[in-house]
Every structure is written in structure tokens, then in C-alpha cells.
Amino acid sequence: MADQASINTPDMTGEGVRRRDFINIAAVSFAGVGGLAVLVPLVSQMAPSADVLAQSSTEIDISAIQPGQAIKAVFRKQPVFIRNLTPEEIASAEKVDVASLRDPQTLEERTKAGKTNWLITMGVCTHLGCVPLGAGEGEVKGEFGGYFCPCHGSHYDTAARIRKGPAPKNLEVPEYAFISDTVVKIG
Amino acid sequence: MSFAWANEYKPSNGLMQWLDEKLPLPRFVYNAVGAGYPVPRNLNYMWNFGVLAGFCLVLQIVTGVILAMHYAPNALVAFDSTEHIMRDVNWGWMLRYAHANGASAFFVVVYLHIFRGFFYSSYKAPREMIWLLGVVIFLLMMATAFMGYVLPWGQMSFWGAKVITGLFGAIPVVGEPLQVWLLGGFAPDNAALNRFFSLHFLLPFVIAGVIILHIWALHIPGSSNPTGVEVKQESDTVPFHPYYTAKDGFGLGVFLLIYCAVLFFAPNALGHPDNYIPANPLSTPAHIVPEWYFWPFYAILRAFTYDFFFIPAKLMGVLAMFGAILVWFFLPWLDTSPVRSGHYRPLFRKFFWFGLIPAMAVLFYCGGAPAQEPYVMLSQLASLYYFAHFLIILPIVSSIEKPEPLPFSITEAVLGKDESAVLNANPAAA
């Protein structure tokens, strides 16, 4: 007994905590933090790489798009719809009661001032990311005359606002600016 | 781990004796799938599908490892390398068709295996863990199959990847960053293709690991049987080998006949022609559907077209689709009837054959149909029944149903009489 006490006593503090407990906790904590730190590169390598992230901006000549026509452009490897709305399409978009919409926005909020006829949106359905139909010649435009996503049946109106089907949001309006009357820069 | 009357492994010669002392692998196999594993004597052909599923996994790993020797997981050349396999590699066409149709065969077999479990309540105590591990295997299979379908980098590959990763985008707040993280970009591209290839190669081996746990858990209580009455005595069982190795061998022969018929005479019947068009990020195929084995769940996803209280329709569809499989995890505790086999459960049986099976059939059909009426409404009704079946009907049926009388033992069920039932007719048997 006396032997054991003489071995233990130098290790013990007042509350019966051993010095070895501190070493244990310190060592395990250090290893734990180190282990978590190793996870950072393992997780982060999955995120978009530098070349993917590199901000691309696209300049597009829109002079050839007649009212009622639309084109598909590419921005960040995803389609962009650029549509020249007819006066009827603008009128039909404006007479909708905004409060009744799933994602309430007016046509003015979705276009640039003075260029209400230029509807520029991502061509990516906000449901699960398909490319809606309606931008190409002869494609189905859906029940509301805008776009129709064939994957799960989302209908968008002439302001590319969601009107029917599972998509939660209007087609996204990317950042863009008119460089001149005929050239638009996306991104 | 086994019944007291199980045959004991006896090394047949000096070499096996030596091996048995150092690494008792032959003993392990003998006890797992040999004469050392006593199995109920009354198993019907529905009990063949576990072994067949194991065969399919081996088939997929063998053909898959070979395909990986010729395939290049890069968005620029993936489609061409798939065509290279089909046209240039010796027997490449057969190996690729064997792999693609092997996936379908695997799902056919596993669905039958799961439905066997539903009907005979294989998930009930003491076999809950086997069931839970089985659901995990099924989820892993779905992930593996999905990623494999992306690899040829055709139109359906690309849009499948986009739509399925889009599911994660439905999660509030973290959804979109999560989707970008999963893809390594804003749309499926080289980064996504490469990681899918890596995981598609890895996951089958993870599945093999979980299968080992699945069989380990099975060998603790032993196999269930069509009466649902537990094994009581030696006369209830026969050794796995040669009785069930022979029966499984016959089943394997029938399976291979059907599999080879599809493989050689209709190798593209279960695929989509659109996947022979190279991936095009600017054009979605007009009728985009997943592979047939995902159709029931895809129909549930599409069944939600209106917001549900404060939950957006998109999130609701995603939750319901995952919920349709997650509900299986709770099955052992939702079905509280002490009787296992559907043969002795008159009410359960009706809901199984005239409720669950038709609902699954409708979901299956609607999942492959275009997203328009009447398919949307049909899938809404079928989804409603599907969830009601597991969450409402099963618990109620379990509590109000009067089961039919069970046989005393498996022996009695097979032979019509059981001597020990008479001899042991004492209170201890109760």
C-alpha cells in the first residue's frame, strides 16, 4: 500500500485527477482535430475546381431576333433563353394578378427598364434542371404561351414565371447588361 | 449460430485438417452455405432470389471490371469509348449488354426478393436486422445503378444526372450549394462523370460487404419459411447442401435462360434509344425517364404538383420519393401481427394482392409514362395508397385481423402430421 501511494501521489492533484488524464485528453483532442482537418481537403475537392469557377461572361448579338422569336445561348455550360416578346405576349404577362403567382414578380422586375420586350432567363427549369421547350422554332410553349418543361410538366408564362406544375420558382434571370442596342453581355 | 443438430465440418484429409487449424475458411463456407447450415424443409421457389441476387452481383462485378479496362471516364471521350467497346473491343458488345441487362436482372431478382419479404413478413422479429440491412443494400444498389447509367454519357445519362442531382437542390437553404458540390460544377460535366465512375466502381464492393452482414444476420435465427412457423426440431430442416444448392442451381438455370434470351435477342429492349445520342447540355430529350427499375419511385416524385401547406411541391415530391423507401425501415414495427406468413392472414392477404401490388403496378406504369393526365392523377392516387398501406392499413389490419390456424410445425405443414406434436403434447410446448 505504501509503495503504491508513493507512486501515485506525485501524479495526483487535489481532486483526484491524474496528470495522465490530461495527457490522454490532450492527445485524443489533438488527434481528433487533426483528423477533422484532414477531412477539409477530402470534402472540398468535390466543390467546383478553379477552371469551372472562372467567371465567364458571354456577349451575344441579339439584332437578328425578331419579335416572337427566341434563341438559346450558353452561359456557364448552361442554356440561356433570349426572347423578343411580342406586344401581345407583354400584354398577357402584364394582365396577370401578381399576387396569385407562386413566385410573385412582374414582367418589369424581370426585364431591364425600357427593354421590357427582351426577356432573358436561364433555360434551366427550377424543378430539376431540364431545359424547357418553347425557345426553339415549333417547340411546345405550354398552356401559358411561355415555356414548357417536358420532364415533369412545369408550365411557364410569357414572363417565364411558373404557373403550373412542380417547379417552385420562375426561370432564373441571370445578371446581364445591354452593351448596346444589339449586344447583351451575360455574367 | 446454428441449430444443435447441424452437421459438423470434418476435414477430409491432412491438408484440409492443417488449413482448418490455421484459417478455418472451408469450415466457414460449410456452415454458411454447405451441409452445416440446416434450412427449413418447406422453402418454395420464392426463396431462390437471395442466391440469384448474389449471382447478379458477381456477374456485375466481373463484367464491370472488364468494361472499366476499355472505358474512359472523361466527358470528351466517354461516349466514344462506349462505342469503341460496342464496335471494336473483342466481345465488347456482349460484355456491355451483359452488364446493362445484368443491372435490370439484378433489380428484377431483388424486387422479387423484397416482395417475398413483404408477403411472408420476413422482416419480423427475430429477423429485423436482416431486413434493415437489405434496405441498405437496395439503397446502395439504386445509387450504383444511377451512377452507372451516367457513364456512357449519352443524352439520358446526362439528363438523368442533372435531374437526380437536382433532387438535392430541393432541400431548403443547403440544397443548391449541395447540388453544386455533388456535381463539382453548375451542370454535369467532367468532374461529375469522373467521380461517378470512381463511386460506381467502389459501391459494388461496399454492397458485397453489406451482403456479408446480411447473411451473417440471417444465420443467427436461420432462414424463415412459407408457413412463418419457426423451426422446432431436426425433422423441420434439411441441410442447405445438397438440398438447396440443388434447388438454387435449378433456379439459376431458369434465370439464366431468361437473362440470356433478353441479352441475345432484345439487348436494347430495356434501354432508351436517346442514350445512343451524345450528351447535349442544350437540349433535353422530349420524354425523359429513368431506367425501368426506378419508375415506381419516379412516379411518386412527379405525383406532387401542388404546394402542400408550407412545403413546396418540389421538396414534397423529393421527400415522398425518399420516404417511399425509408418507410421500409419501419416495417418491422408497423406490422405488429404475431403471424408472419400471408398464407394465414386473410385480411393482410387481400390488401397485399388487391392493394399494394396494384398500387405498385400503377406507379410502375405511370413512372415510365409522360408527365400528363391521366398519368399524374393515377400516380397521385397510387402514391396515396402506397403510403396509406404501410402507415395506416398495416397497423390496423394487424390489430383487427383474426389469423387462420397455424400448423404445429414445419414438419406437420409438409407431411400433414407431426409425431412430436403428439408426443410433446404437454404444457411445456406452449
Chai-1 contact restraints between the chains, C-beta under 6 A:
chainA,res_idxA,chainB,res_idxB,connection_type,confidence,min_distance_angstrom,max_distance_angstrom,comment,restraint_id
A,M46,B,W181,contact,1.0,0.0,6.0,A-B,restraint_1
A,M46,B,G184,contact,1.0,0.0,6.0,A-B,restraint_2
A,A47,B,W181,contact,1.0,0.0,6.0,A-B,restraint_3
A,P48,B,G184,contact,1.0,0.0,6.0,A-B,restraint_4
A,P48,B,G185,contact,1.0,0.0,6.0,A-B,restraint_5
A,V52,B,G185,contact,1.0,0.0,6.0,A-B,restraint_6
A,K72,B,L282,contact,1.0,0.0,6.0,A-B,restraint_7
A,R76,B,F186,contact,1.0,0.0,6.0,A-B,restraint_8
A,K77,B,A187,contact,1.0,0.0,6.0,A-B,restraint_9
A,K77,B,P281,contact,1.0,0.0,6.0,A-B,restraint_10
A,Q78,B,F186,contact,1.0,0.0,6.0,A-B,restraint_11
A,Q78,B,A187,contact,1.0,0.0,6.0,A-B,restraint_12
A,P79,B,L282,contact,1.0,0.0,6.0,A-B,restraint_13
A,H127,B,K314,contact,1.0,0.0,6.0,A-B,restraint_14
A,L128,B,V163,contact,1.0,0.0,6.0,A-B,restraint_15
A,L128,B,G166,contact,1.0,0.0,6.0,A-B,restraint_16
A,G129,B,K162,contact,1.0,0.0,6.0,A-B,restraint_17
A,G129,B,G166,contact,1.0,0.0,6.0,A-B,restraint_18
A,C130,B,T284,contact,1.0,0.0,6.0,A-B,restraint_19
A,V131,B,T284,contact,1.0,0.0,6.0,A-B,restraint_20
A,P150,B,A286,contact,1.0,0.0,6.0,A-B,restraint_21
A,C151,B,I288,contact,1.0,0.0,6.0,A-B,restraint_22
A,H152,B,R302,contact,1.0,0.0,6.0,A-B,restraint_23
A,H152,B,A371,contact,1.0,0.0,6.0,A-B,restraint_24
A,G153,B,A371,contact,1.0,0.0,6.0,A-B,restraint_25
A,G165,B,T305,contact,1.0,0.0,6.0,A-B,restraint_26
A,P166,B,T305,contact,1.0,0.0,6.0,A-B,restraint_27
A,P166,B,A313,contact,1.0,0.0,6.0,A-B,restraint_28
A,P166,B,K314,contact,1.0,0.0,6.0,A-B,restraint_29
A,P166,B,G317,contact,1.0,0.0,6.0,A-B,restraint_30
A,P168,B,P312,contact,1.0,0.0,6.0,A-B,restraint_31
A,P168,B,K314,contact,1.0,0.0,6.0,A-B,restraint_32
